[in-house]
């Protein structure tokens, strides 16, 4: 069965360009296109897609409608994947997208949309419950940390990495505790230690969690790319 997609983008040329790219690919079906937040939510109700691909800014407010849609869909249709397309490399939007969990969420810059492999990979990843952040955004977020010769993640213990991996999978503290056979209090202590080692102690609570996850995803992506370039 093809991956069924609802595409939301208020700029006609961008919308039609992405739609034609997707329709030309085997295994993908654009079930509906729309140009604002309300019509996006209506299309999701009507079409029951597997994935939403949405612009970050649309009518009615041209602010963060794509992020709003992702948050509303997290509550309404938790298994629905969302790919947010944005022209903004500022990590603020990516952090906001993931503040309700990273599972089934991707943030991709519009400048990379016509890299068809990246767009298709993003759709496939979120349809399976995974997550993907555009490498350019990740690089901006972790630039001050990646200057160091050693990744801050290498300071983490095995247990801390296990907990961080569960955070990246979108689990809350209770779910992590159950999965790793720990108490919630123990999980809280491990997470606080993670924040300290990653230099996130002064961030707001939600942003600490999200930025730790993005750091983890960034390292995982770098490891994957390094392996892919090996002869």
N, C-alpha and C positions, 0 to 999 in steps of 0.2 A: 504494500500500500504506500502511495506517495505521502510525503509530509505535507499536510494541508496548512496553508499560511494565510493570515490576514495581514495586509500591508497598509500601514498608515503613514502618509506623507502629504503635506499640504502643497508642496511645489510639484506642479504637474509633470514637468520634464524629468525630475528626479524619480517621481513615482512611476512614470511609464518606463523609464530606463531600467529601474530595478525589477519592475514586473516582467518586462520582456526577458531580462536576463534569467529570472527564475523560471518562467514558463518554458524557456528553451532547454531546461535541464531535466533529464530523466530523474524521477523520484521526488519531484517537487510540484506542488499544485497551488497556485494563488487562488484561494477561494473567494476573496473579496479585497477591494481596495477602498480606502477612505481618506479623508483629509482633515479630520478633527477628532478631538477626544471623544465626544458623544457618539459619533458614528462608528468609531473604533469599538467602543463598548457594546454598541448594538450589533455590530458585525460578529463580535465574539459570541454573543448570545445566540445569534442566528446560525452561524456556521460551525460552531464548536471546533475550532482549528486545533492543530497540534502546537503551532508557534505563531506568535505575533512579532512582526518586524515593524518597528515604529520609529518615527523621527522623535528626537528629544523635545523639540519645541513645535507646537502646532496651535491652531485656534482651539479654544477661544482666547487664551491669554498669551500665547507665544512665550511661555516661561519654561516650565518643565513638565508639560503634559505627558510626555513619554514615560517619565519617572512616576508620575501620578498613576498612569495606567498600570504600570508594572506592580505598584504597591496594591492597587485595588484588585488586580488579578491574582496576587499572592493569596489574598483572603478568599476571593470568589472561586478561583480555579487554580488551586495550588500546583497542579501537575502541568499547567500550561507554560511552555517556554516563551521567553521574551528576549528579543534582540533589539537593543536601543541603538539607533544610528545618530551620530552627532558630529557636528563640525568643531566641537570644543574638546581640546586635549586637556583642559583643566580637570584634574582628578576629582573635583568636587562632585560632578555629576555621577561619576562611576561609584564614588563612595555612597552617594544617596541611593543609587540603584541597588546596592548590595546591603543596605542597612536593615532589610527584612530577611536577609539570607542570600547566599550566593547560588544556591541550587537553581538551575534552569534560567540563568540570566547571563547575558552577554552585552558588552558595551564596545561598539565598533565605530571608528571615525569614518565620516563620509568620504574622506579623501582616499580611503582604502576599500570603499564599497565595490569599485570596479575591479578589484583584485578578487575575481570570482571564487577562487579557492578559499579565501578567508571568509567571504560571506556565506558560502555553502557550509563550510566547517562550523561556523558560528551557529547556523540554524540546526545542523545535525547535533551539535554538542548540547544545546539547550533542550532539544526535543527528547534527549536521553537523561535530562536532569543535571547536566554538567554546567560549567560556567567558563566564560572566556572574557578577558579584558584586552582591549587593543594594546599591542606592545608599546606604542608611542605613549599612551597614557601611563602605563606601568613605569616606563623609563622616567617620565617626569616625576612620578610620585616617589620613586626610590633613588633618584639621582644622587642625593646627598649620602645615601647609604652605600650605593654601589661603587662609590669612589674608593671605599676601603678595600684592601686586598682580600679581606675575609668577609664573607656574607654574615650579617648578624644572625641569620638562621642557624649557622653552624655552632652558635653558642648554646642552642637548645639541647636539652636532654632527649633521650628516646621517648620518654613519656610526654614531654612537652610537644614534641613533633607529632606524636599520635593525637594529642588533644587538638593541636592546630589543624591537622588534617581533617578531623571531625568538624571543626568550625568551618573549614572550607567547603565541606559537604552540606552546610546549612543547618547543622544540628544545634539545638540549644543546650544549655548546661545539663538539664535533666536527661536529655537523650544521650549526651556524651557519657554521663555518669553510668547510665544503664548499659551502654554498649561496651564500656571499658571496665565495668564492674568496680566502680568507685563511688564514693559519696559525692553529693553535689558540692559540699564544702571543699573536698579535695580538688574537684575540678576547678572551683573558683580560685583556689590557691595556685594551681598550675597556670591558669590563664593570667593571673596577676604577674606571675613570674615571667611568662611569655612577653607581656606588655613591657615589663621592665627591661628585659634583654633586647627588645626591639626598639627601645627608646621612645615608647608611645605613652609614657606615664602621664604626660600633661595633656593628652588629647581628651575630648569628651568621650564618655563611655561608649556610645555607639560607634564613633569614628575609630576608636582604638581597636575594636573587634574587626571592623571592616578593613582597616589598613593592614592589620596583621594577616588577614586572609589574602589581601591583594599581594602582599610580600611573598606569601607562601605560593600563590599561583604564579607570580613572576619567576620565582626560582624554579618551579616545576616546568614552566614554559622554556626557560633557558636551558634546563637539563635536557628537555626533549629536543630542542633545536641543536644542541651540541651533539647529541647522539645521532641526529639525522645527518649531520655534516661529516661524521666519521667515515673514512674510506672503507 
